[in-house]
Structure formats: C-alpha cells, structure tokens
Amino acid sequence: MYIIIGFFIAHWYLSLFFQTFFLHRYAAHKAFTMSKTTEKVFFVLTWIFQGSNYLSAYGYGVMHRMHHAFADTPDDPHSPTYDESIWKMMWKTKTIYSAIANKTMKVEERFTKGVPEWQAFDKFARSIVSRISWGALYVLIYWQFATLWWLWLLLPVQFFLSPIHGAIINWFAHKYGYVNFPVKDTSKNFLPVDFLMMGESYHNNHHKHGSRANFGGIRWHEIDPTYYVILLLDKIGVIQLAKKKEVSLGAAKRAA
C-alpha cells in the first residue's frame, strides 16, 4: 500500500515540478536562462517525470503566452468566464494545445518567439507508443504493489496528471481565493499556503508579475517551493536567473 501511495505522491509532485519549472517559468516566461545542452536535459527529464502526461514545451509555452495576453476574454485558450464547465474548458484547452503543438494553428510571432522547441524529441515523447508504454509501466507497478482495491482508483489520475494540474489552476484559481493585486482578469491566489501546486496557485501574483520567477512572497505565508529550487540551481550554475525580471518584495508589497 505504502509503495503505491508513495509512487502517486512522487509522480504528482515531480510531474508538477517540471511543468511549473520548465514549461511555465522557463518556456513561457523566460524567468531564467540555460544552455542548449541543459535545455535538452530538461526536455528529457520532463518526459521521464510527466510520462504518459508529457506536454510539449512549445505547445504549452505558446498557449500560456496567449492566456496572459487574452486572459478572461473570448480569445483566452482557457477561461471559466467563457466555458460552461470545467470539462468543456479542459477539452477546449486540449484542442488548442494540440493545434499549436502540431502547428496546424496559425499563431502570432509574439507568442512563438524564443519558445524552446525540439521537434524530433517532441514527436517521439508525444507519440502513442510513448504514452502507452508509460501507461503500461504504471499498470505494472499497481499490479505488483496495489494490495487494496481502492488504490486502483489513483491510477486513472496518474494517466491524466498534467491536464488535472492545469485544470486546478485554470478553473479554480480563476473562481476561488483571494486577491493581492487588482488585475484585468479573474485570477486569484487559490491557496494561502501552496502545499498542493508548488507555487502555481499564487495565480493573482503571477498575473500581476508574469515574468517574476517567485510566484509567492507577497504575504508572509506565500511560500513558493519551486522558487527555492530555482535559487539553488542558479547558485550552482545550472541555470541563470533573469534577475532584472524579478520584482523586489518591497515594491511588490507596496503595489499590493
């Protein structure tokens, strides 16, 4: 039992980390830089830890830039304001993401400029073969270690972790929570202490300061765990934090 629960928790947070660190803060916002070799390493690590949920850095980065540009307008790729249910929003998001990643949708250059892309690897990582192989590995782990029937209820969640992570923020963080900054959209800080989403739930902070690597830090309880990993990786030279994009906490608090 404990092996399955540990596997589920590890997959939840590792998949989420690479989504917020590599796809969101790096691919979409360039909150920090890295060498091309390091970038390719993180492409591979994202595939390993997202597994059957692997998201293209190009597809995610471009779509997320569109979300910021068109937040809570009819052109927003995902907005509770214009989608009747979370399921319709998720399907719309999937459709637009796939069109961007497959390059069947024409996108303005301002949304694509500088977004990392590794076409050959993406083609493999997003393939049916890759997704089924990861899914089969998950089933095998459950088959070996799921000693109680209800543990199998966790398995479908692991098949769809990336869409679930996205839906939590794109739906709930535009409906529920508190606001630090007045912005032109409905973004809110969903969790006062973000134990679940590794800083992603400080969505109102992020919409105010989109390029800031630290999503938290405006109130004393807003601790963004991903930011501390970024600081460590910057310190040891794996990445280079774009410090000019960082907003001092004093200035941010005065704006609040």
Backbone hydrogen bonds, N-H to C=O, Kabsch-Sander energy under -0.5 kcal/mol:
donor,donor_aa,acceptor,acceptor_aa,energy
5,I,1,M,-2.2
6,G,2,Y,-2.6
7,F,3,I,-2.5
8,F,4,I,-2.7
9,I,5,I,-2.5
10,A,6,G,-2.6
11,H,7,F,-2.4
12,W,8,F,-2.6
13,Y,9,I,-2.3
14,L,10,A,-2.6
15,S,11,H,-2.2
16,L,12,W,-1.8
17,F,13,Y,-2.5
18,F,14,L,-1.9
19,Q,15,S,-1.4
20,T,16,L,-2.8
21,F,17,F,-3.3
22,F,18,F,-1.0
23,L,18,F,-1.7
24,H,19,Q,-2.1
25,R,20,T,-2.5
26,Y,21,F,-0.8
27,A,22,F,-2.7
28,A,23,L,-1.2
29,H,24,H,-1.4
30,K,26,Y,-1.5
31,A,25,R,-2.9
33,T,240,Q,-2.5
39,E,35,S,-2.5
40,K,36,K,-1.9
41,V,37,T,-1.8
42,F,38,T,-2.2
43,F,39,E,-1.8
44,V,40,K,-2.1
45,L,41,V,-2.5
46,T,42,F,-2.3
47,W,43,F,-1.9
48,I,44,V,-2.4
49,F,45,L,-2.6
50,Q,46,T,-2.3
51,G,47,W,-2.0
53,N,50,Q,-2.4
54,Y,51,G,-1.8
60,Y,56,S,-2.9
61,G,57,A,-2.6
62,V,58,Y,-2.4
63,M,59,G,-1.9
64,H,60,Y,-2.7
65,R,61,G,-1.9
66,M,62,V,-1.9
67,H,63,M,-2.0
68,H,64,H,-1.9
69,A,65,R,-2.1
70,F,66,M,-2.4
71,A,68,H,-0.6
73,T,70,F,-1.6
76,D,73,T,-2.0
82,Y,79,S,-1.2
83,D,79,S,-1.2
89,M,85,S,-2.1
90,M,86,I,-2.3
91,W,87,W,-2.1
92,K,88,K,-2.4
93,T,89,M,-2.7
94,K,90,M,-2.4
95,T,91,W,-2.3
96,I,92,K,-2.5
97,Y,93,T,-2.8
98,S,94,K,-2.4
99,A,95,T,-1.9
100,I,96,I,-2.2
101,A,97,Y,-3.0
102,N,98,S,-2.5
103,K,100,I,-0.9
104,T,99,A,-2.4
105,M,99,A,-1.2
111,F,108,E,-1.6
112,T,108,E,-0.7
112,T,109,E,-0.7
113,K,109,E,-2.1
115,V,112,T,-1.9
122,D,118,W,-2.8
123,K,119,Q,-2.4
124,F,120,A,-1.5
125,A,121,F,-3.4
126,R,122,D,-2.5
127,S,124,F,-1.3
131,R,127,S,-2.2
132,I,128,I,-2.9
133,S,129,V,-2.1
134,W,130,S,-2.3
135,G,131,R,-2.4
136,A,132,I,-2.7
137,L,133,S,-1.9
138,Y,134,W,-2.1
139,V,135,G,-2.3
140,L,136,A,-2.4
141,I,137,L,-2.1
142,Y,138,Y,-2.3
143,W,139,V,-2.7
144,Q,140,L,-1.9
145,F,141,I,-2.1
146,A,142,Y,-2.7
147,T,145,F,-1.4
151,L,148,L,-1.4
152,W,149,W,-1.5
153,L,150,W,-1.3
154,L,151,L,-1.7
155,L,152,W,-0.8
158,Q,154,L,-1.6
159,F,155,L,-1.4
160,F,156,P,-0.9
160,F,157,V,-0.9
161,L,158,Q,-0.8
164,I,160,F,-2.0
165,H,161,L,-3.0
166,G,162,S,-2.4
167,A,163,P,-2.5
168,I,164,I,-2.2
169,I,165,H,-1.4
170,N,166,G,-3.2
171,W,167,A,-2.1
172,F,167,A,-0.9
172,F,168,I,-0.6
173,A,168,I,-1.0
173,A,169,I,-0.7
174,H,171,W,-1.2
175,K,172,F,-1.5
176,Y,172,F,-3.2
178,Y,189,N,-1.8
183,V,181,F,-0.6
188,K,173,A,-2.7
189,N,178,Y,-3.2
190,F,188,K,-0.9
190,F,201,S,-2.3
195,F,193,V,-2.0
200,E,197,M,-2.0
202,Y,199,G,-1.6
203,H,188,K,-0.8
203,H,201,S,-2.0
206,H,202,Y,-1.8
207,H,203,H,-2.3
208,K,204,N,-1.5
209,H,205,N,-2.2
212,R,209,H,-1.3
215,F,213,A,-0.8
217,G,222,E,-2.8
222,E,219,R,-1.9
223,I,221,H,-1.6
224,D,222,E,-0.6
226,T,198,M,-0.6
227,Y,224,D,-0.7
228,Y,224,D,-0.9
229,V,225,P,-1.2
230,I,226,T,-2.2
231,L,227,Y,-2.4
232,L,228,Y,-1.8
233,L,229,V,-2.7
234,D,230,I,-2.3
235,K,231,L,-2.2
236,I,232,L,-2.0
237,G,234,D,-0.8
238,V,233,L,-2.0
239,I,233,L,-1.3
240,Q,33,T,-2.6
242,A,31,A,-2.2
243,K,241,L,-1.9
245,K,242,A,-2.1
246,E,243,K,-1.1
252,A,248,S,-2.7
253,K,249,L,-2.7
254,R,250,G,-2.0
255,A,251,A,-2.0
256,A,252,A,-1.4
